[in-house]
Amino acid sequence: MTMPEKALLPPAAPSVLTLAQLRLLRGVSRSFYLSIRLLPGPLRGPIAIGYLLARATDTVADTTALPRTERQALLAQLLAAIETPQTDPGELKAALTRFAVQQNDPHERALMLALPEGLGLLQALSPADQASVRGVLAHITRGQTLDVSRFGDGPQALATEAELEDYTWLVAGCVGEFWTTLCARHLPGFATLPTDEMHTLGRAYGMGLQRLNIVRDAGADLSQGRCYWPAEQLSALGLSPESLTQAAHEGQVSTLAQLTPLYQAYLQQIETQLAAGLRYSCAVQSRRLRLASALPALIGARTVALLLQAGPSSLCQRIKMPRREVQALLCRLLLRGVSEKALNREFERLSAPPSPARH
């Protein structure tokens, strides 16, 4: 029997979020929920509220239940509500309710129905934190809106590596900067490195996590007509969004194997960006905040190792660090501490090729 993750964590710091909202957060992202519980009190509210709102706009951008024009309109409506307090939220609430009932995932349905309450929590933050949350959500929503406009009917790809870099910054790199800004505001001297350097490392960290999501979710994205491997890079390997989509759907091993050089190069780049994230985490002075910052890098390192083991055939399956391994990782960190040496040792261990499965 495995121990519940909640029992492995130290008591959560006070937060503006209710227990119901924390359960909602856990439903839409288990790994982010773990990190949020570890944050010092002043950070939990703005970071959790920012995440829930971003997750809601992401749900709208990714849905297949609405045509493109309706998704764009709802994204614009959400961004307007985030940027300016609503005097009459009835129209938005009705639109969200109509959207929520079309969602198959019960957690995403609950998230959309609770969104008006989340907007109210945003208004309860300090003016500086409200501005930070609104600023990062403006970037994220712009990236999501570009996503909706780029991908229509049939398999389509980003054109260039520059487009991919821009996208990963808009939806994730800016989050690393947002996190750093809040830490510097609420926890003066929170890191041993200069704030400018922490911003640079945080940006690389966020972009690496997003690129990891792209590789891990490539098969599912292709099935919905979205290809984040740039067309220029696929073409150099004799591939196209259409041929890659067909290969992933039909399990065409020889065609998928053509992706190997690009697949491995992406994972090597991701590992470098996750290492930047670990350096970021090791510079953080608070133990709770260091653990919260390091968890995504450590889980990411294990995911990279699993993806390397699977190779491009991962486009035909779901690769994820098993929950029991996440629990074991938490146990080790809580028992052995989160010193720089301990975190680097874990990163190296998790980055190693996985042991062959026992039959």
N, C-alpha and C positions, 0 to 999 in steps of 0.2 A: 504494500500500500504506500503510495506516495503522499508526502505531506503537502497540504494545500499551500499555494504560493503566499497567501495572505499570512499564514502562520510563520513563514520564513522571514518576513519583513519586520523591521522595527516599527513601533507605533507611528502612524502618520501624523505629520504636523497639522495644526489647525488650518482650515481652508474655508474660503467662501462657498465652496461646493457642498451640496447636501449629499447624503449617502446614496440617494437615488441617482444623482448626477454622476457620482463616482462609479456606481454600477453600470451606468450608461457608457462611461468612458472605458470600463473594462470590457464591455461587450463589443465595442468597435475596434479596440486595439489592446490586446493583453500586454504586449511588451511596453507600450507607452504608459499604460496604467501602472505598471511596476515602477517605471521611472518617476511618474508623478507622485506616487506615494513616498518616495524618498526625498523629494525636494523640500528645502526649508520653506516654512509657512508663507512668507511674502511672495515667493515665486509661484506657488502652486496655482493660485487663482488666475493670473494673467496667462500663464502657459497652458493650463488646462482649458480655459475658455477659448483661447486662440486655436488650440488643437481641435476642439469640438466644432467650432465654426468652420475651420478649414476642412475638416472631415465631411461636414455637411455639403459644402460647395463641391467637394470632390465627388460625393455621391451623385450630385446633380450632373456633373460633367461626364461621369462614367456610365450613367444609366442607359440601357437600351430600350427603356419603356417610353421614352419621349423622342420625337423627331428633333433634329439639330436646332431648328429655329426656336422651338419651345425651351430647349435646354439653355440656349443663349439668353433668352428672355428671362428665365428664372434666375440664372446666374447674375444678370444685371440687377434684378429686383433684390436679390440677397445682398449684393455688394452695396446697393443704395441704402438698405436697412442697416448694414454694418457701419457705413460711413456717417449716417445721419439718424438720430433717434426718431422713431416713428410716432407721430401723434395719433394715428389711427392704424394700428397693426392688423386690423381685421382682414384686409385684402391679402396681405402676405400670409397670414395664418390660414386662410382658405386655400391659397395656392399650395402651401406646404402640405396641408391635409390631403388635397387631391393627389399630390405627388407621392406622399407617404403610402397611401393605400395600394399603389402600384409596385411597391418594393417587396421582393420575396424574402430578403434577409430581415428577420425580426428586429435585430439590433439597429440596422439602418432605418427601418420604419420608425422605431422608437426615437431615434436621434432626430429625424425630421419633425416629428410631432412635438418634441421638446425644444425645438430651435427658438421659438419666441421667448421662452424662459431664458435660454442662453444669451439672447440679445439683451435681456434685462440685466443679467449678470455683468455684461460688458459695461453697462452704464454705471454699475456700482464700483468699478475700478477707479483708481486715481486718474486725474486728467493725463498725466504722463504715460501711465500704463495703457489707458484707452488709446492714446495716439500711437503707441508702439504696436498694439494689437491691430488697429486699423491699418497701419502702414504695412505690416507684414501680410495681412489678408488682401490688401490691394495688389501686391506682387503675386501672391499665390493665385488669386482669382484671374489675374491677367494671363498667367500661364495656363490655367485651366480653360479659359475662353479661347486662347490660341489653339489648344488641344481640340476643342469642339469644332473650331472652324477648319482645322487641317484635315481631320479624319471624317470622311463621309461614307458613301456607299463603296463597298469593295475594299480590298487591302490597299492601304496607302502608307507611305513611309515619310519620315522627316527627310529633308533633302541633304543636309550636310552635318558634319560634326559640330560646326558653329551653332546650328539650330538646336542640337541636343544639349550643348553646354548652356545655351541661353535658357532652355526649358528647365534643366536641372537646377539652375540658379533661382529661377522665378518660383519654383514650387518647393525647393528644399534648401538651397544655399542661403537664401535670405532668412530662413528659419534659424540657422546657426548663428547668424548675426543678431537676430532678434533675441535669442536665448542669451547671448553674451551681453547685449545692451541691458537686459533686465537684471542679470547677475551683477553687473557693474553698478547699476542704480541702487539695488536693494542690499547688496553685500559688498561694500567698499573694500578693496584689497582682496577680492575673492580668489584671485589667481596669482601665482608667482611670476607669470609672464606679463609683459605689457598688454594693455587692453587692445591695442591695434593688432598685435600678433595673435591674440585670442580670437579677434574677429576674422582674421585670415584663416586660422585653423578651423574655426567654426564653420566658415563658408565651405571649405574643402570637405569637411566632415559631412555636412548636410548634402552636398552634391554627390558624395560617394554613396551615402545611404539611398539616395534616389536612383542612382545608376544601378545599385544592387537590386532595388525593387524592379527596375526595368528588365534586367537579366532574369531574375527569378520569375517574373510574371509574363515573360515574353510569349509563351504559348497561349495563355488566356487572352492577352492583348491582341495577338494575331487573329484569334477566333472572332474578335469583335471589330476587325478591320484596322487595328492600330499597330503600326510597326515603328518602333523607336530606333531600330538599327538604321542609320542613315542610308538612303538609296545609293549615294556615291560609294560607300564602303561595301555594300552588298554587291553592287555592279562589278567591283574589282575582284570579287570572288566568284563571279558567274551566277549570282543569285539575284532575285527580285523579291519584292514583298509578296507577289502572287505565288512564286515557287516555294518560298519559305513557309507561307501559310499552308499550302497544300502538303508540304513535307511534314510539318508539325501535326496536321490533322490526320494524315495517313501513316505516320511513323516511318517515313522514308529515310532510312539510316544513312544511305550514301549521300543524299542531298543535304541532310542536316550536317554531315561531316564536313561539307564544304565551308560551313560557318566557323569551324574550329579555330582558325587563326584570330579572327575578330572576337570570338567568344572568349578565348583565353586572354587576349590583350585587354578586353574590358575588365575581366576579373582581376588581372594584375593591377590595373589602374585603381580599381575599387579597393584592393588591399592597401595600396599606398595611401588612399584617401582615408580609409579606416584607421591606418596608423597615425595619420594627422589627428584624427579624432581621439585616439588614445593619448597622444601627446597633450592635447587640449585637456583631457580628463585628469591626467597626472599633474597638471599645473594647478588644478582646483584645490583649494585648501580645506574646505569643508568635506568631511568624510561622506556625509549623506549626498551632497551634491556631486562629489567625485564618483560615487557609485552610480548615481542616476545618469551622469554623463557617459560613463564607461560602458554601461550595459548594452546600448545599441551597437557599439563597436565590437564588443565581445561576441554578441549573438551574430552580428554580421560576419565576423571572422569565421565562425563555424559554418554559416550559410555559404560563404565563398568556397570553403573546403568541400562541402557537399556538392555544390554546383560544378566544381572542377572534377570531382569524382564521377559525376553523372555525364559530363560533357554536354554537347548540344542536344542530346536526347532528353535533357531536362525540359525542353520545349514541349514534350509529350507527357509530362508528369508534374506534380506539385512537390517542390523541394522546400523543406522547412526544418529548422532545428526542433527536434522533439521536445515536448513539454517537460518530460522527465530530465532531459539534459539541462534545460533552463533552470529547473529546480535545483539540480545538483550544483550548477554554477553558482547560484545564489547562496547555497549552503557553504560552499568553499570560500566565497568572498566574505561572508559574514563571520565565518570561523577564523579565517587566516588574515583578514584585514584587506585594505585596499591601498597598500603602499605602492609606489611606482614599480618596485621590483615584483610585487605580487601580480599587479595588473599586466605587466609585460610578460610575465611567465604564463599567465592565463591566455593572453593573446597568441603567444607562440604555440601553446598547446592546442588551442582551438583552431589555429590555422594549419595544423599538420594534417596530412591525408587521413581520412577516417579509416578505422580498422575494418577489415572485411566483415560483412554480416555473418553471424552464425546461423547455421541451419539445423 
